[in-house]
Amino acid sequence: MDRTDLISIVIVNFNLTESVRSLLDSIKKNVNDINYEVVIVDNNSSDRSIEILSSEYPEFRFEFLNTNSGFGHGNNVGMRLSQCKYYLLLNPDTYLVDNLPLKLYNFAEKNKKIGIIGPTLIYPDGNFQISTAKFPNVKQEIVNAIGLLKYAVRLIHWTKIKLIPKKYFNVDFVFGSCMFIRREIIESLGGFDEDYFLFAEEADLCYRVKKNTSYKVIFWKGGKIVHLKSQITGKHKLKRLKITYESKYKFFLKHYSSAYSKMLCLIISTHYFFKYLFLKIRRNDEKRDSVMQTYLYIIKKCPYSKNRKSNLVNG
């Protein structure tokens, strides 16, 4: 195979050295019969043990950044360092099974109209995770406010996996834990929008693919990858929630009208206000205080002007 057939596996790390080690071992064990390279971009981890891995895995390329400018920025750095036909972007808390890169490559080569592929995310015990989502919209936020969104999404995803015989489905966007992307998409659209620090950057990229190209974004049942899920952000739930909504608001303002964005912000803030009142009645003081912090943050951050930069880049 020549270099145009190369897959570049890009991994962006922040304080997950042992997870990266497990992922690199899984790559060496499970990737065969195709040329590939691996680029690990470290987003200025406070845990510098990641530097040890560069000597343990000399066949892979390590890039150590001096600042943490977000997940999208880290991936853009890794992709700019690569010469390949496809990018396979992986979270460090994933590991490969069943020669997934070769399967993705073969599938993409047979389906030239598909630009981004998300495989099935599974837990270590084999149970499936949600792998895709709809772009944010009013109906979705209302369903989320009444507490039914995660159940509805899981039911729809389960139906696709278990009951519908189709091998792949067109979707709005696939999760950034594992994205297989044609190089020409990145060259055409300029990669991830680095105004997002974390979350929504993959939704933004898929939205631009659908709006500005003829390529499809699909969920593919023919490939699986193990995802441990929220190894870092799961430890800081309040901060995760704040960054989630800041990124979501940026997505609203970038892609939707001002009136529609305000409606979405109103639904979200109302949701948290009533959630706070419910917890106050229940006298759940600890959780109530967390919800109130989130509510106040959402009100403060509900942006009504474009080009607002994140203040959470190094937070």
Phi, psi and omega in degrees: 000139177272180187292339179290345179268004186286137169262132175255117178268116183249127182235125177255122185248146168213103175060036178228053185302313183293326176294319178298318178301315179297320179294316180296322177296321180292327177294313180297327183277326193248358179253117183221159170064025174205142176288136179207161172229160179233129176239121177254119179253120178262124183275056176056051179301139173289333174273103186278008180296342178302332183294335178297326185295335181295331176274333178285333182232069184294342180284348181251155182262133178244137177233120183254114182273152182271348178222160174254100181256018172106167184295315180297317178300315179300317178294321178298319177300312181298319181290326179293336179278356191248147171241109188201174174266330181222149171253137170244105181267125184233137167291150178293340180267036173239164165210150189275149173221155169056038174050049183305316182302318179295319179297317179296317180299311181298319179295316181295323180294331180273348184229080190291344181273355180267126184257324180227133181237133171243120178280181178285123174274131179231155172281166178303334179276001177096348178290145185280155171248164171292131185246347185219171176204165173275154171298146180305137179206168185299312182301318180297318181292326177293315178298321178295321182296328179267008170082019184250355189298311185296328179287320179295316180296317180295320179296316179297316181294317178300319180299317179298318184286316191265325192252333184262125186287347180303144181276335178211160184224138170292135181225166176291303176209156177253155184287147183288355177301328178205111179229130177251118193230136173291140181301321184296335176294315180294319179295322183286318188259353177082019177078203181285148173284116186279003173288341173273126177282314180201143181073143177077348179293327178286325175297318180298315180297313180296324178298316180292326176299314182292324184280323192247356180227175177262004182283153176262152171248125187226153167261127186243122181281349186282352179229147180229150174217139179279131180231121182282333169075122169055044180292330177255305186294336179293342180275349183228072190295319181294315179296321178300317181296317181297314180295323179302312183285327175298317179293321180296319179296320178298321177297316178306307187291330181286322191246345183243167177290162179299318181296317180294320179298317180295322178296317179296317178298319180297317180298315182295314181293322177296319177305311183287330177296314180289330175296320177297314180299320179298315180291330177294317177298320180284350181060037174268082191296317184297310180291325180299317181298321178296317179294320179296320176301317179296316180300312181297322179295316180299316178299317182293322188267351180304100189269138178242016173223147184283169174066024175284125181273150179288141172259015182251010187303318180246018183274000000 
